[in-house]
């Protein structure tokens, strides 16, 4: 549902947003500045959820022009913030009147990140662009302003998200090729693409994206896993059907592509972890999974590369210590970490692989290389494998993506 706003006020807020994004370094070129100033964001965020953090579970407060007041709502719309637009694949802000629990499944990404990624794509006049994940439709509108709507294809799996994005795009005067479908298989009917950008995260780069790219094309995607570690990578597609590139700086996160969401951990945690094969003092503890620590974003990414099938959970029994569990459902393996009485951590492991052994070995290699940030990692995608590696003094540290 559209909202009547003061267009002069909205235009001034867009200008201020462009100024802010230039100051942060996200916005660097006049072409994208013109797009930010011209494309209204408010039709794409008529309503959204604002996160409420407090004791217990996270809640999401529905925000509309009616509930917040048009002026306050409009200022929130043009803030450099991500606004969640859907919970649990079905709940919309208009469906609730009070703060509600839930897992975000669609959003309007903060404009700074949207523009930063568009700048990194190095788009040129005449390029044919495929966007994976329509979201609110705002980034597609920016692309349409820059290239023309005939050069923009965006694909989204959720029919409701497609309908809302399409309505907002029509309202602001753009009609890109908006497709309902699985973005992981791309859209071959509009290929080849000069640029592909994913606004969801993936466990590996679908080779279909490489196959549908022109030689020299750029693919921008966020590699993630089931423990919330993320690495944005930029790949260049070669004439031989491979793609290679590096990580990009910054702490960037996206919701996972729905086919890449983790399997459910069924059964009680204590039943899954009752019989361990080994017990020892851990060389590293849970600090390596803490993204808020210095270098923590990268160490968490390394841990994920080493054990891509592991999910994290916690349990506490009676008055005992909090137990942190890493569980690989498919491999039927686990590792548990508990604080040791004299400091440090005790790790117990079971199953055909040593989850924490692999993580510790990977983190040690990363530390020996100087604990570099994400941009030091390289990635290569071929028809048969995907490898992430890090150059070290004694060779390379390599990990295969699942």
C-alpha positions as CSV (number, residue, x, y, z in Angstrom):
1,X,0.0,0.0,0.0
2,X,1.5,3.4,-1.1
3,X,1.8,6.3,1.3
4,X,1.3,9.9,0.3
5,X,4.4,11.9,1.3
6,X,5.9,15.3,0.8
7,X,8.0,14.7,-2.3
8,X,10.2,17.7,-1.6
9,X,11.0,16.4,1.9
10,X,11.7,12.9,0.4
11,X,14.0,14.4,-2.2
12,X,15.9,16.3,0.5
13,X,16.3,13.1,2.6
14,X,17.7,11.3,-0.5
15,X,20.2,14.1,-1.0
16,X,21.3,13.8,2.6
17,X,21.5,10.1,2.3
18,X,23.8,10.5,-0.8
19,X,26.0,12.9,1.2
20,X,26.2,10.4,4.1
21,X,27.2,7.6,1.7
22,X,29.8,9.7,0.1
23,X,31.3,10.5,3.5
24,X,31.4,6.8,4.5
25,X,33.1,5.9,1.1
26,X,30.2,3.7,0.0
27,X,29.2,6.1,-2.8
28,X,32.1,7.0,-5.1
29,X,30.8,7.7,-8.6
30,X,28.5,10.4,-10.0
31,X,26.4,7.8,-11.8
32,X,25.4,6.1,-8.6
33,X,24.9,9.4,-6.8
34,X,22.4,10.4,-9.4
35,X,20.6,7.0,-8.9
36,X,20.4,7.4,-5.1
37,X,19.1,11.0,-5.4
38,X,16.5,10.0,-8.1
39,X,15.1,6.7,-6.9
40,X,12.7,7.0,-3.9
41,X,13.1,4.3,-1.3
42,X,9.8,4.8,0.5
43,X,7.6,2.9,-2.0
44,X,9.8,-0.1,-1.3
45,X,9.5,0.2,2.5
46,X,5.9,1.2,3.1
47,X,6.0,-1.0,6.2
48,X,8.8,-2.8,7.9
49,X,10.0,-4.3,11.2
50,X,12.4,-2.7,13.6
51,X,14.4,-4.9,15.9
52,X,13.9,-4.7,19.6
53,X,16.7,-6.2,21.6
54,X,16.1,-7.0,25.2
55,X,16.2,-9.8,27.7
56,X,15.0,-13.1,26.3
57,X,14.1,-13.4,22.6
58,X,14.5,-10.8,19.9
59,X,11.3,-9.1,18.9
60,X,10.3,-7.2,15.8
61,X,8.2,-4.1,16.0
62,X,6.0,-3.3,13.0
63,X,6.5,0.2,11.6
64,X,4.1,1.9,9.3
65,X,3.4,5.6,8.4
66,X,0.2,5.3,10.4
67,X,1.8,3.8,13.5
68,X,4.9,6.0,13.6
69,X,3.6,9.2,11.9
70,X,4.5,10.0,8.3
71,X,7.4,12.3,9.2
72,X,9.1,9.8,11.5
73,X,8.4,6.9,9.2
74,X,9.9,8.8,6.2
75,X,13.1,9.6,8.2
76,X,13.5,6.0,9.1
77,X,13.0,4.9,5.5
78,X,15.9,7.1,4.4
79,X,18.2,6.2,7.2
80,X,21.2,4.1,6.3
81,X,19.6,1.0,7.9
82,X,18.4,-2.4,6.9
83,X,14.7,-2.8,7.4
84,X,13.2,-6.3,7.7
85,X,10.1,-6.7,5.5
86,X,9.2,-10.4,6.2
87,X,9.5,-12.9,9.0
88,X,9.4,-16.7,8.8
89,X,8.7,-16.6,5.1
90,X,5.2,-15.4,5.6
91,X,4.6,-12.7,8.3
92,X,4.4,-9.1,7.1
93,X,4.4,-5.9,9.1
94,X,0.7,-5.5,8.4
95,X,-0.1,-8.9,9.8
96,X,0.8,-7.9,13.4
97,X,0.1,-4.9,15.7
98,X,2.5,-5.7,18.5
99,X,6.2,-6.7,18.5
100,X,6.5,-10.3,17.4
101,X,9.2,-13.0,17.4
102,X,10.5,-14.5,14.2
103,X,13.4,-15.1,11.8
104,X,13.9,-12.4,9.1
105,X,13.4,-13.9,5.6
106,X,13.3,-10.7,3.5
107,X,14.5,-7.2,3.9
108,X,15.4,-3.9,2.3
109,X,19.2,-3.8,2.7
110,X,20.9,-0.7,4.1
111,X,21.5,1.6,1.2
112,X,25.2,1.9,2.1
113,X,25.8,-1.7,1.4
114,X,23.6,-1.8,-1.7
115,X,25.6,1.1,-3.2
116,X,28.9,-0.3,-2.1
117,X,28.2,-3.5,-3.8
118,X,27.0,-1.8,-7.0
119,X,30.2,0.3,-7.0
120,X,32.3,-2.9,-6.6
121,X,30.5,-4.5,-9.6
122,X,32.1,-1.8,-11.8
123,X,29.0,-1.6,-14.1
124,X,29.4,0.1,-17.5
125,X,26.9,1.4,-20.0
126,X,25.3,-1.5,-21.9
127,X,26.0,-4.2,-19.4
128,X,23.4,-6.9,-18.9
129,X,22.9,-7.6,-15.1
130,X,21.3,-10.5,-13.2
131,X,20.3,-9.8,-9.6
132,X,19.7,-12.9,-7.4
133,X,17.1,-12.0,-4.8
134,X,14.7,-9.2,-5.5
135,X,14.1,-8.2,-1.8
136,X,12.1,-5.0,-1.7
137,X,13.1,-4.1,-5.3
138,X,15.0,-1.0,-4.3
139,X,18.4,-2.2,-5.7
140,X,16.8,-3.3,-8.9
141,X,15.4,0.2,-9.2
142,X,18.8,1.7,-8.8
143,X,20.1,-0.7,-11.5
144,X,17.3,0.3,-13.8
145,X,18.1,4.0,-13.3
146,X,21.7,3.4,-14.2
147,X,21.4,1.0,-17.1
148,X,17.7,1.1,-18.3
149,X,15.2,-1.5,-17.3
150,X,15.8,-3.7,-20.4
151,X,19.3,-4.4,-19.1
152,X,18.2,-5.7,-15.6
153,X,16.9,-9.1,-14.7
154,X,16.1,-9.9,-11.1
155,X,14.9,-13.3,-9.8
156,X,13.2,-14.1,-6.6
157,X,11.9,-17.4,-5.2
158,X,9.1,-16.0,-3.0
159,X,6.0,-15.2,-4.9
160,X,4.8,-12.7,-2.3
161,X,8.1,-10.9,-2.3
162,X,8.0,-10.7,-6.1
163,X,4.5,-9.3,-6.1
164,X,5.4,-6.5,-3.6
165,X,8.7,-5.7,-5.4
166,X,6.9,-5.6,-8.7
167,X,4.2,-3.2,-7.4
168,X,6.8,-0.8,-5.9
169,X,8.9,-0.9,-9.1
170,X,5.9,-0.1,-11.2
171,X,5.0,2.8,-8.8
172,X,8.4,4.4,-9.4
173,X,8.2,3.8,-13.1
174,X,10.5,0.8,-13.7
175,X,9.7,-2.6,-15.3
176,X,12.8,-4.8,-15.2
177,X,12.6,-8.5,-16.0
178,X,11.3,-9.7,-12.6
179,X,11.2,-13.5,-12.5
180,X,9.7,-15.8,-9.9
181,X,12.1,-18.8,-9.6
182,X,15.1,-20.3,-8.0
183,X,17.9,-17.8,-8.3
184,X,20.5,-20.5,-7.8
185,X,19.8,-21.8,-11.3
186,X,19.9,-18.3,-12.7
187,X,17.9,-17.3,-15.8
188,X,19.4,-18.6,-19.0
189,X,16.8,-17.0,-21.3
190,X,18.4,-13.6,-20.7
191,X,22.0,-14.8,-20.6
192,X,24.9,-14.1,-21.1
193,X,25.3,-11.6,-18.3
194,X,28.1,-9.1,-17.8
195,X,27.4,-8.8,-14.1
196,X,25.7,-11.0,-11.5
197,X,25.0,-9.8,-8.0
198,X,23.5,-11.9,-5.2
199,X,21.6,-10.3,-2.4
200,X,21.3,-13.5,-0.5
201,X,24.2,-15.6,0.9
202,X,25.2,-19.0,-0.5
203,X,27.3,-21.9,0.7
204,X,29.0,-22.1,-2.7
205,X,28.7,-20.2,-5.9
206,X,26.3,-22.0,-8.2
207,X,28.1,-23.0,-11.3
208,X,25.1,-22.0,-13.4
209,X,26.0,-18.4,-12.7
210,X,29.4,-18.9,-14.2
211,X,27.9,-20.8,-17.2
212,X,25.5,-17.9,-17.8
213,X,28.2,-15.2,-17.6
214,X,30.1,-13.7,-20.5
215,X,33.9,-14.0,-20.5
216,X,35.2,-11.2,-18.3
217,X,32.0,-10.9,-16.4
218,X,32.0,-10.1,-12.7
219,X,30.1,-12.1,-10.0
220,X,29.6,-10.7,-6.6
221,X,28.3,-13.1,-3.9
222,X,28.4,-13.6,-0.2
223,X,29.8,-17.0,0.9
224,X,28.3,-18.1,4.2
225,X,27.4,-21.2,6.2
226,X,25.4,-22.5,9.0
227,X,27.2,-20.7,11.8
228,X,26.7,-17.1,10.6
229,X,30.1,-16.5,9.1
230,X,30.2,-14.4,5.9
231,X,32.7,-13.4,3.3
232,X,31.8,-11.3,0.3
233,X,33.8,-12.4,-2.8
234,X,34.3,-10.8,-6.2
235,X,34.9,-13.3,-9.1
236,X,36.0,-12.7,-12.7
237,X,34.8,-15.2,-15.2
238,X,37.4,-16.5,-17.6
239,X,36.9,-17.7,-21.2
240,X,37.7,-21.2,-20.1
241,X,34.5,-21.4,-18.0
242,X,36.2,-20.9,-14.6
243,X,35.9,-18.0,-12.2
244,X,38.5,-16.7,-9.8
245,X,38.7,-13.8,-7.4
246,X,39.2,-12.6,-3.8
247,X,37.3,-11.5,-0.8
248,X,36.3,-7.9,-0.3
249,X,36.7,-5.9,2.9
250,X,34.0,-5.2,5.4
251,X,31.6,-7.1,7.7
252,X,28.8,-8.0,5.4
253,X,26.0,-10.4,6.0
254,X,22.9,-11.6,4.0
255,X,20.1,-14.0,4.7
256,X,20.8,-17.4,3.1
257,X,19.3,-18.6,-0.1
258,X,16.5,-20.8,0.9
259,X,17.9,-24.0,-0.6
260,X,21.1,-23.3,1.4
261,X,19.4,-23.1,4.8
262,X,20.6,-25.7,7.4
263,X,18.8,-29.0,8.1
264,X,16.9,-29.2,11.3
265,X,18.7,-30.6,14.3
266,X,16.3,-33.3,15.4
267,X,16.4,-35.0,18.8
268,X,17.8,-33.7,22.1
269,X,21.3,-32.3,22.0
270,X,22.3,-34.5,25.0
271,X,21.2,-37.6,23.1
272,X,23.3,-36.6,20.1
273,X,26.4,-35.9,22.1
274,X,26.2,-38.5,24.8
275,X,29.0,-40.8,23.5
276,X,32.2,-39.1,22.7
277,X,35.2,-40.8,21.2
278,X,37.8,-38.4,22.6
279,X,38.3,-35.7,25.2
280,X,41.2,-33.2,25.6
281,X,42.1,-29.7,26.4
282,X,41.3,-27.4,23.5
283,X,44.0,-25.4,21.9
284,X,41.4,-22.7,21.0
285,X,38.1,-22.0,22.7
286,X,34.9,-20.3,21.6
287,X,36.7,-17.0,21.2
288,X,37.6,-17.9,17.6
289,X,33.8,-17.9,16.8
290,X,33.3,-14.5,18.3
291,X,32.9,-12.1,15.3
292,X,33.1,-9.0,17.7
293,X,36.7,-9.7,18.6
294,X,39.7,-8.2,16.7
295,X,40.1,-10.3,13.6
296,X,37.0,-12.3,14.8
297,X,35.1,-11.9,11.5
298,X,37.9,-13.7,9.7
299,X,38.6,-16.4,12.3
300,X,34.9,-17.3,12.3
301,X,35.0,-17.5,8.5
302,X,38.1,-19.8,8.7
303,X,36.3,-22.0,11.2
304,X,33.4,-22.3,8.9
305,X,35.6,-23.2,5.9
306,X,37.1,-26.0,8.0
307,X,33.8,-27.5,9.2
308,X,31.2,-26.3,6.7
309,X,28.6,-28.9,7.7
310,X,28.6,-28.0,11.4
311,X,25.8,-26.1,13.2
312,X,26.1,-24.5,16.6
313,X,23.8,-25.0,19.5
314,X,24.0,-24.8,23.3
315,X,22.6,-26.6,26.3
316,X,22.7,-26.5,30.1
317,X,21.7,-29.2,32.4
318,X,20.8,-28.7,36.1
319,X,23.5,-26.5,37.6
320,X,26.2,-27.6,35.2
321,X,28.2,-25.3,32.9
322,X,26.8,-24.1,29.6
323,X,27.8,-26.6,26.9
324,X,28.4,-25.3,23.3
325,X,27.8,-28.0,20.7
326,X,28.8,-28.1,17.0
327,X,26.8,-30.8,15.2
328,X,27.2,-32.0,11.7
329,X,23.8,-33.7,11.0
330,X,24.8,-35.3,7.7
331,X,28.2,-36.7,9.0
332,X,26.7,-37.7,12.3
333,X,29.6,-35.9,14.1
334,X,29.8,-33.5,17.0
335,X,32.1,-31.5,19.2
336,X,31.2,-30.0,22.6
337,X,33.1,-27.3,24.4
338,X,32.8,-26.6,28.1
339,X,34.9,-24.3,30.3
340,X,37.7,-26.1,32.1
341,X,37.9,-25.8,35.9
342,X,41.4,-24.2,35.7
343,X,40.7,-22.0,32.7
344,X,40.5,-22.7,29.0
345,X,38.2,-25.2,27.4
346,X,37.6,-28.9,27.3
347,X,36.5,-30.4,23.9
348,X,34.8,-33.8,23.5
349,X,34.3,-35.1,20.0
350,X,32.5,-38.0,18.4
351,X,31.8,-39.3,14.9
352,X,33.8,-40.0,11.7
353,X,35.4,-36.5,11.7
354,X,37.0,-34.4,14.3
355,X,35.1,-31.1,13.9
356,X,37.1,-29.1,16.4
357,X,40.4,-30.7,15.3
358,X,39.7,-29.5,11.8
359,X,38.8,-26.0,13.0
360,X,41.8,-25.7,15.2
361,X,44.2,-26.8,12.4
362,X,42.6,-24.2,10.1
363,X,42.8,-21.4,12.6
364,X,46.4,-22.2,13.4
365,X,47.3,-21.9,9.7
366,X,45.4,-18.6,9.4
367,X,47.3,-17.2,12.5
368,X,50.6,-18.4,11.1
369,X,49.8,-16.4,8.0
370,X,49.4,-13.3,10.1
371,X,45.6,-13.5,10.8
372,X,44.7,-11.7,7.6
373,X,41.3,-10.2,6.8
374,X,38.8,-11.6,4.4
375,X,40.3,-9.8,1.4
376,X,43.4,-12.0,1.6
377,X,41.4,-15.1,0.8
378,X,41.2,-16.3,-2.8
379,X,38.5,-18.4,-4.4
380,X,38.4,-20.4,-7.6
381,X,35.2,-21.9,-9.1
382,X,35.3,-24.6,-11.8
383,X,32.7,-27.0,-13.1
384,X,33.9,-29.7,-10.7
385,X,35.1,-27.9,-7.5
386,X,35.3,-24.7,-5.6
387,X,38.3,-23.9,-3.5
388,X,39.1,-21.1,-1.1
389,X,42.8,-20.7,-0.2
390,X,45.2,-18.5,1.7
391,X,48.8,-18.0,0.8
392,X,51.1,-18.7,3.7
393,X,54.8,-18.7,4.3
394,X,54.9,-22.5,4.0
395,X,52.6,-22.8,1.0
396,X,48.9,-22.6,0.9
397,X,46.0,-23.3,3.2
398,X,43.1,-24.7,1.1
399,X,39.5,-25.5,1.8
400,X,36.8,-26.9,-0.5
401,X,33.4,-25.3,-0.4
402,X,30.5,-27.8,0.1
